[in-house]
């Protein structure tokens, strides 16, 4: 019954994910009262580091309307496959983090009936996403 924005990423991502979550914050704030009809799901591609507690703290730092989702590596792999998401660990031997995760950087907009309606390239500005969500909320 809600419009859903879905994004696959990880909490220790240095660039793509913080930008996307910042835009999600702008979208949710820009929707005002209509934000109650929207769910933003941030699904980890790094289950090794992203526990439920880590995800909850991370998403809350951006906006309380962002829900971080974790699961078993197998369940997350199945979700990525279902959405056509690429994610691959890249070793960083000279980094304290040990590795990064290269991943698809698209957001997916799902309508209230659960149908995929649109996807957005990385760093799509908040305003067109807000307009699309407002349109779907009126359907």
C-alpha positions as a Markdown table, in Angstrom:
| # | Residue | x | y | z |
|---|---|---|---|---|
| 1 | Unk | 0.0 | 0.0 | 0.0 |
| 2 | Unk | 3.0 | 2.4 | -0.1 |
| 3 | Unk | 5.2 | 3.7 | -2.8 |
| 4 | Unk | 8.7 | 2.2 | -2.3 |
| 5 | Unk | 12.1 | 3.4 | -3.3 |
| 6 | Unk | 14.7 | 0.7 | -3.2 |
| 7 | Unk | 18.5 | 1.0 | -3.2 |
| 8 | Unk | 21.2 | -1.6 | -2.8 |
| 9 | Unk | 24.4 | -0.3 | -1.1 |
| 10 | Unk | 26.4 | -0.5 | 2.1 |
| 11 | Unk | 27.2 | 1.5 | 5.2 |
| 12 | Unk | 30.9 | 1.9 | 4.7 |
| 13 | Unk | 30.6 | 3.0 | 1.0 |
| 14 | Unk | 32.7 | 6.1 | 0.6 |
| 15 | Unk | 30.8 | 7.9 | -2.2 |
| 16 | Unk | 27.8 | 6.5 | -4.0 |
| 17 | Unk | 25.7 | 5.4 | -1.0 |
| 18 | Unk | 26.1 | 8.6 | 1.1 |
| 19 | Unk | 25.0 | 10.6 | -2.0 |
| 20 | Unk | 22.0 | 8.4 | -2.6 |
| 21 | Unk | 21.0 | 8.5 | 1.1 |
| 22 | Unk | 21.3 | 12.3 | 1.2 |
| 23 | Unk | 19.1 | 12.5 | -1.9 |
| 24 | Unk | 16.6 | 10.1 | -0.2 |
| 25 | Unk | 16.5 | 12.5 | 2.8 |
| 26 | Unk | 15.8 | 15.4 | 0.5 |
| 27 | Unk | 13.0 | 13.4 | -1.2 |
| 28 | Unk | 11.4 | 12.4 | 2.1 |
| 29 | Unk | 11.6 | 15.9 | 3.5 |
| 30 | Unk | 10.4 | 17.4 | 0.2 |
| 31 | Unk | 7.3 | 15.2 | 0.2 |
| 32 | Unk | 6.2 | 16.7 | 3.5 |
| 33 | Unk | 3.1 | 14.9 | 4.8 |
| 34 | Unk | 3.0 | 12.7 | 1.7 |
| 35 | Unk | 6.2 | 11.0 | 3.0 |
| 36 | Unk | 4.0 | 8.8 | 5.2 |
| 37 | Unk | 2.9 | 7.0 | 2.0 |
| 38 | Unk | 6.5 | 6.2 | 1.0 |
| 39 | Unk | 9.1 | 3.7 | 2.2 |
| 40 | Unk | 12.8 | 4.0 | 1.3 |
| 41 | Unk | 14.5 | 0.6 | 1.6 |
| 42 | Unk | 18.3 | 0.5 | 1.8 |
| 43 | Unk | 19.4 | -3.1 | 1.2 |
| 44 | Unk | 22.9 | -4.1 | 2.1 |
| 45 | Unk | 25.3 | -5.6 | -0.4 |
| 46 | Unk | 27.8 | -6.1 | 2.5 |
| 47 | Unk | 26.2 | -8.5 | 5.0 |
| 48 | Unk | 29.7 | -9.2 | 6.5 |
| 49 | Unk | 29.9 | -5.7 | 8.0 |
| 50 | Unk | 26.3 | -4.4 | 7.9 |
| 51 | Unk | 24.4 | -5.9 | 10.8 |
| 52 | Unk | 20.9 | -4.8 | 11.7 |
| 53 | Unk | 22.3 | -2.5 | 14.4 |
| 54 | Unk | 24.8 | -1.0 | 12.1 |
| 55 | Unk | 22.2 | -0.4 | 9.4 |
| 56 | Unk | 19.7 | 1.1 | 11.9 |
| 57 | Unk | 22.3 | 3.6 | 13.2 |
| 58 | Unk | 23.5 | 4.5 | 9.7 |
| 59 | Unk | 20.0 | 5.0 | 8.1 |
| 60 | Unk | 18.8 | 7.0 | 11.2 |
| 61 | Unk | 21.7 | 9.4 | 10.7 |
| 62 | Unk | 20.2 | 10.3 | 7.3 |
| 63 | Unk | 16.5 | 10.2 | 7.9 |
| 64 | Unk | 14.1 | 8.1 | 10.1 |
| 65 | Unk | 12.1 | 7.2 | 7.0 |
| 66 | Unk | 14.9 | 5.2 | 5.6 |
| 67 | Unk | 14.8 | 1.5 | 6.5 |
| 68 | Unk | 18.0 | -0.6 | 6.3 |
| 69 | Unk | 17.5 | -4.2 | 5.4 |
| 70 | Unk | 19.9 | -7.1 | 6.1 |
| 71 | Unk | 19.7 | -10.8 | 5.7 |
| 72 | Unk | 21.7 | -13.9 | 5.1 |
| 73 | Unk | 24.3 | -13.8 | 2.3 |
| 74 | Unk | 22.1 | -16.2 | 0.4 |
| 75 | Unk | 18.9 | -14.2 | 0.8 |
| 76 | Unk | 20.6 | -11.0 | -0.2 |
| 77 | Unk | 22.2 | -12.7 | -3.2 |
| 78 | Unk | 18.7 | -13.8 | -4.3 |
| 79 | Unk | 17.3 | -10.3 | -3.8 |
| 80 | Unk | 20.2 | -8.8 | -5.9 |
| 81 | Unk | 19.6 | -11.4 | -8.6 |
| 82 | Unk | 15.9 | -10.6 | -8.6 |
| 83 | Unk | 16.6 | -6.9 | -9.1 |
| 84 | Unk | 19.5 | -7.3 | -11.5 |
| 85 | Unk | 22.0 | -5.9 | -9.1 |
| 86 | Unk | 25.7 | -6.3 | -9.5 |
| 87 | Unk | 27.8 | -6.4 | -6.3 |
| 88 | Unk | 31.4 | -7.6 | -6.0 |
| 89 | Unk | 33.9 | -7.4 | -3.2 |
| 90 | Unk | 37.1 | -5.6 | -4.2 |
| 91 | Unk | 40.2 | -6.2 | -2.0 |
| 92 | Unk | 41.8 | -3.0 | -0.7 |
| 93 | Unk | 45.1 | -4.3 | 0.9 |
| 94 | Unk | 46.4 | -0.9 | 1.8 |
| 95 | Unk | 43.1 | 0.2 | 3.5 |
| 96 | Unk | 41.9 | -0.3 | 7.1 |
| 97 | Unk | 38.5 | -1.4 | 5.7 |
| 98 | Unk | 40.1 | -4.3 | 3.8 |
| 99 | Unk | 37.7 | -4.2 | 0.9 |
| 100 | Unk | 35.1 | -2.1 | -0.9 |
| 101 | Unk | 32.0 | -3.4 | -2.7 |
| 102 | Unk | 31.4 | -2.3 | -6.3 |
| 103 | Unk | 27.7 | -2.3 | -6.9 |
| 104 | Unk | 24.9 | -1.1 | -9.1 |
| 105 | Unk | 24.0 | 2.5 | -8.2 |
| 106 | Unk | 20.4 | 2.7 | -9.3 |
| 107 | Unk | 17.3 | 3.5 | -7.3 |
| 108 | Unk | 14.0 | 1.7 | -8.1 |
| 109 | Unk | 10.6 | 3.2 | -7.7 |
| 110 | Unk | 7.8 | 0.7 | -7.0 |
| 111 | Unk | 4.1 | 1.7 | -7.0 |
| 112 | Unk | 1.5 | 0.9 | -4.3 |
| 113 | Unk | 0.6 | -2.4 | -6.1 |
| 114 | Unk | 4.2 | -3.6 | -6.1 |
| 115 | Unk | 5.0 | -2.9 | -9.7 |
| 116 | Unk | 8.4 | -1.5 | -10.8 |
| 117 | Unk | 7.6 | 1.8 | -12.4 |
| 118 | Unk | 10.9 | 3.7 | -12.8 |
| 119 | Unk | 14.6 | 3.5 | -12.0 |
| 120 | Unk | 16.9 | 6.4 | -11.4 |
| 121 | Unk | 20.6 | 6.8 | -12.3 |
| 122 | Unk | 23.0 | 7.6 | -9.5 |
| 123 | Unk | 22.8 | 11.2 | -8.3 |
| 124 | Unk | 19.4 | 11.9 | -9.9 |
| 125 | Unk | 18.2 | 15.0 | -8.1 |
| 126 | Unk | 15.4 | 14.9 | -5.6 |
| 127 | Unk | 12.9 | 17.1 | -7.4 |
| 128 | Unk | 12.1 | 14.7 | -10.3 |
| 129 | Unk | 11.9 | 11.8 | -7.9 |
| 130 | Unk | 9.5 | 13.8 | -5.7 |
| 131 | Unk | 7.3 | 14.6 | -8.7 |
| 132 | Unk | 7.2 | 10.9 | -9.8 |
| 133 | Unk | 6.3 | 9.8 | -6.2 |
| 134 | Unk | 3.5 | 12.4 | -5.9 |
| 135 | Unk | 2.1 | 11.2 | -9.2 |
| 136 | Unk | 2.1 | 7.6 | -8.0 |
| 137 | Unk | 0.5 | 8.6 | -4.7 |
| 138 | Unk | -2.4 | 10.1 | -6.5 |
| 139 | Unk | -3.1 | 6.9 | -8.6 |
